[in-house]
Amino acid sequence: MPRERKSVTAAQVADEFSRTAKVLVRHFNERLGEHGVSTPRSRLVVEVARSQPVRLTELALAVGIAQGTASTLVDALVRDGLLERRTSADDRRSVLLHVTAQGAALAQSWATSYEAAAEELFRPLTAEQLSTLVDILRILSTHEAPDRRPL
């Protein structure tokens, strides 16, 4: 006999989502911490490696953080020799971000660790459940209030 589902409130879903998000962040930070890098820093380097050349505004949008936060992180990553700023050939006023050789090597290693951590975290879900979860998360992220900015 199928189990009857209890009615769930939006607040209960939000609470579960919040708890799960904390577990995800902690797990990714632990895994990437083994490489001596934080999740936000690694995500920026990996994204620049994937989509370079890229403007800071596009990078911030791609990783879902505020432009000011991205700027601060990029400054540190440039100082660390993982990213570099170059003037655009098309528009000398525009600055584009590129990954350095060192940054590219680290990005590959970090991406591999991130993917392994994700596999561990989501292993209990079936392929169908993963697909449904992605659909749900996309609905939630695309229906964000227009006046709100990413954190």
C-alpha positions as CSV (number, residue, x, y, z in Angstrom):
1,M,0.0,0.0,0.0
2,P,1.5,3.4,-1.0
3,R,2.5,5.7,1.9
4,E,0.2,8.7,2.3
5,R,2.1,12.0,2.1
6,K,1.6,14.6,4.7
7,S,0.8,18.2,3.7
8,V,4.0,20.3,3.8
9,T,4.1,24.1,4.1
10,A,6.4,26.4,2.2
11,A,8.1,27.3,5.5
12,Q,8.9,23.6,6.1
13,V,10.4,23.4,2.6
14,A,12.4,26.5,3.2
15,D,13.7,25.1,6.5
16,E,14.7,21.8,4.9
17,F,16.3,23.7,2.0
18,S,18.3,25.9,4.4
19,R,19.6,22.8,6.4
20,T,20.5,21.0,3.1
21,A,22.3,24.1,1.8
22,K,24.4,24.3,4.9
23,V,25.3,20.6,4.5
24,L,26.3,21.2,0.9
25,V,28.4,24.3,1.6
26,R,30.2,22.5,4.5
27,H,30.9,19.4,2.4
28,F,32.2,21.4,-0.6
29,N,34.3,23.6,1.7
30,E,35.8,20.6,3.4
31,R,36.6,18.9,0.1
32,L,38.1,22.0,-1.5
33,G,39.8,23.0,1.8
34,E,42.0,19.9,1.3
35,H,43.4,21.9,-1.6
36,G,43.8,25.1,0.5
37,V,41.0,27.0,-1.3
38,S,37.5,28.2,-0.5
39,T,34.5,27.3,-2.6
40,P,33.9,30.9,-3.8
41,R,37.5,31.4,-4.9
42,S,37.6,28.0,-6.6
43,R,34.3,28.7,-8.4
44,L,35.6,32.0,-9.8
45,V,38.8,30.5,-11.1
46,V,37.0,27.5,-12.6
47,E,34.4,29.8,-14.3
48,V,37.1,32.1,-15.7
49,A,39.0,29.0,-17.1
50,R,35.7,27.7,-18.6
51,S,34.5,31.0,-20.2
52,Q,37.5,33.3,-20.7
53,P,37.8,36.0,-21.6
54,V,35.1,37.2,-19.3
55,R,34.1,40.6,-17.8
56,L,33.8,40.9,-14.0
57,T,30.0,41.6,-14.3
58,E,29.5,38.4,-16.4
59,L,31.6,36.4,-14.0
60,A,29.6,37.6,-10.9
61,L,26.4,36.7,-12.7
62,A,27.6,33.3,-13.7
63,V,28.6,32.2,-10.2
64,G,25.7,34.0,-8.5
65,I,27.5,36.5,-6.3
66,A,27.4,40.3,-6.1
67,Q,29.7,42.2,-8.3
68,G,31.5,43.8,-5.3
69,T,32.1,40.4,-3.8
70,A,33.4,39.1,-7.1
71,S,35.7,42.2,-7.5
72,T,37.2,41.6,-4.0
73,L,37.8,37.9,-4.7
74,V,39.2,38.6,-8.2
75,D,41.7,41.2,-6.7
76,A,43.0,38.4,-4.4
77,L,43.1,35.9,-7.2
78,V,45.1,38.3,-9.4
79,R,47.5,38.9,-6.5
80,D,47.9,35.1,-6.1
81,G,48.8,34.8,-9.8
82,L,45.7,32.7,-10.7
83,L,43.9,35.2,-12.7
84,E,45.0,38.2,-14.8
85,R,43.3,41.3,-16.2
86,R,43.8,42.3,-19.8
87,T,42.5,45.2,-21.8
88,S,40.0,44.2,-24.5
89,A,41.4,44.5,-28.0
90,D,38.0,45.7,-29.1
91,D,37.5,48.3,-26.4
92,R,40.5,49.6,-24.5
93,R,38.2,50.7,-21.7
94,S,37.0,47.2,-21.1
95,V,38.9,44.8,-18.9
96,L,38.7,41.1,-19.4
97,L,39.7,38.3,-17.0
98,H,41.8,35.4,-18.1
99,V,43.1,32.4,-16.1
100,T,46.9,32.0,-15.8
101,A,48.7,28.7,-16.5
102,Q,48.9,28.1,-12.7
103,G,45.2,29.0,-12.3
104,A,44.2,26.7,-15.2
105,A,46.1,23.8,-13.6
106,L,44.5,24.4,-10.2
107,A,41.0,25.0,-11.8
108,Q,41.2,21.5,-13.3
109,S,42.1,19.9,-9.9
110,W,39.5,21.9,-8.0
111,A,36.8,21.1,-10.6
112,T,37.6,17.4,-10.2
113,S,37.3,17.6,-6.4
114,Y,34.1,19.6,-6.6
115,E,32.5,17.0,-9.0
116,A,33.6,14.2,-6.7
117,A,32.1,16.0,-3.7
118,A,28.8,16.5,-5.6
119,E,28.7,12.8,-6.5
120,E,29.1,11.9,-2.9
121,L,26.4,14.3,-1.7
122,F,23.8,13.3,-4.4
123,R,24.6,9.6,-4.5
124,P,21.3,8.7,-2.6
125,L,19.2,10.2,-5.4
126,T,18.2,8.3,-8.5
127,A,18.8,9.9,-11.9
128,E,15.1,10.7,-12.1
129,Q,15.2,12.4,-8.7
130,L,18.3,14.4,-9.7
131,S,16.5,15.6,-12.9
132,T,13.4,16.6,-11.0
133,L,15.5,18.4,-8.4
134,V,17.3,20.4,-11.1
135,D,14.0,21.3,-12.7
136,I,12.7,22.5,-9.3
137,L,15.8,24.5,-8.5
138,R,15.7,26.2,-12.0
139,I,12.1,27.2,-11.4
140,L,13.0,28.7,-8.1
141,S,16.1,30.5,-9.4
142,T,14.4,32.0,-12.5
143,H,11.4,33.2,-10.6
144,E,13.4,35.4,-8.2
145,A,12.0,38.8,-7.6
146,P,13.4,41.2,-10.2
147,D,14.6,43.8,-7.7
148,R,16.7,41.3,-5.7
149,R,20.4,40.7,-6.5
150,P,22.4,37.6,-6.0
151,L,24.3,37.4,-2.6
